[in-house]
């Protein structure tokens, strides 16, 4: 029994180097895994303050929200041809056709 156990033990030591290179060879034949990461960066222009007389272009006007309930914000009624808009936390009185800022109320 001891001879059989010694023979199996020596056979396992002799066969282990033969089996191990085949497993590592399988790893080398596998194509490398490439991870691609798609990153989208949105750039926004933040205007720290508006200036009176600045002409607002159409792209900027699309980002504004009209203020129809100007009394709620304690704003004066806009004259004919003007409207109140909200840009971030500021209120601007701009001309409807020209887009020129005529008055600015800075919000809190």
URHUNOR-V554178 format. One record per residue. RES is the residue in one small letter. PSI is psi in degrees with one decimal (* if undefined). BURIAL is + if it has 9 or more other C-alpha atoms within 8 Angstrom, else -. Layout:
res:RES psi:PSI burial:BURIAL
res:RES psi:PSI burial:BURIAL
This chain:
res:x psi:-37.8 burial:-
res:x psi:-36.3 burial:-
res:x psi:-41.1 burial:-
res:x psi:-44.9 burial:-
res:x psi:-40.6 burial:-
res:x psi:-37.9 burial:-
res:x psi:-42.6 burial:-
res:x psi:-37.3 burial:-
res:x psi:-43.1 burial:-
res:x psi:-34.3 burial:-
res:x psi:-36.8 burial:-
res:x psi:-36.6 burial:-
res:x psi:-34.5 burial:-
res:x psi:-33.1 burial:-
res:x psi:-20.3 burial:-
res:x psi:-39.1 burial:-
res:x psi:-24.1 burial:-
res:x psi:-38.2 burial:-
res:x psi:-38.4 burial:-
res:x psi:-44.6 burial:-
res:x psi:-28.6 burial:-
res:x psi:-36.8 burial:-
res:x psi:-40.7 burial:-
res:x psi:-28.7 burial:-
res:x psi:-33.3 burial:-
res:x psi:-35.7 burial:-
res:x psi:-35.7 burial:-
res:x psi:-27.1 burial:-
res:x psi:-18.8 burial:-
res:x psi:135.9 burial:-
res:x psi:149.0 burial:-
res:x psi:148.4 burial:-
res:x psi:123.0 burial:-
res:x psi:124.2 burial:-
res:x psi:120.5 burial:-
res:x psi:132.7 burial:-
res:x psi:125.1 burial:-
res:x psi:124.3 burial:-
res:x psi:126.0 burial:-
res:x psi:125.6 burial:-
res:x psi:121.8 burial:-
res:x psi:126.7 burial:-
res:x psi:126.9 burial:-
res:x psi:139.9 burial:-
res:x psi:120.4 burial:-
res:x psi:119.4 burial:-
res:x psi:117.6 burial:-
res:x psi:-32.9 burial:-
res:x psi:152.7 burial:-
res:x psi:156.2 burial:-
res:x psi:143.8 burial:-
res:x psi:133.6 burial:+
res:x psi:-5.5 burial:-
res:x psi:135.2 burial:-
res:x psi:119.3 burial:-
res:x psi:126.1 burial:+
res:x psi:172.0 burial:-
res:x psi:-34.5 burial:-
res:x psi:-40.5 burial:-
res:x psi:-34.9 burial:-
res:x psi:-29.8 burial:-
res:x psi:-24.6 burial:-
res:x psi:-13.4 burial:-
res:x psi:155.5 burial:+
res:x psi:131.7 burial:-
res:x psi:142.6 burial:-
res:x psi:101.3 burial:+
res:x psi:-30.9 burial:-
res:x psi:66.4 burial:-
res:x psi:-23.8 burial:+
res:x psi:-29.4 burial:-
res:x psi:-35.2 burial:-
res:x psi:10.2 burial:-
res:x psi:45.3 burial:-
res:x psi:150.9 burial:-
res:x psi:152.6 burial:-
res:x psi:137.9 burial:-
res:x psi:141.7 burial:-
res:x psi:168.7 burial:-
res:x psi:132.1 burial:-
res:x psi:1.4 burial:-
res:x psi:162.9 burial:+
res:x psi:152.7 burial:+
res:x psi:134.8 burial:+
res:x psi:157.2 burial:+
res:x psi:121.4 burial:+
res:x psi:110.8 burial:+
res:x psi:-107.6 burial:-
res:x psi:10.5 burial:-
res:x psi:151.4 burial:+
res:x psi:128.6 burial:+
res:x psi:137.3 burial:+
res:x psi:108.4 burial:+
res:x psi:153.5 burial:+
res:x psi:138.5 burial:+
res:x psi:-45.8 burial:-
res:x psi:-38.4 burial:-
res:x psi:-32.7 burial:-
res:x psi:16.9 burial:+
res:x psi:135.2 burial:+
res:x psi:124.4 burial:+
res:x psi:-21.4 burial:+
res:x psi:148.2 burial:-
res:x psi:131.4 burial:+
res:x psi:115.4 burial:-
res:x psi:128.7 burial:-
res:x psi:167.8 burial:-
res:x psi:* burial:-
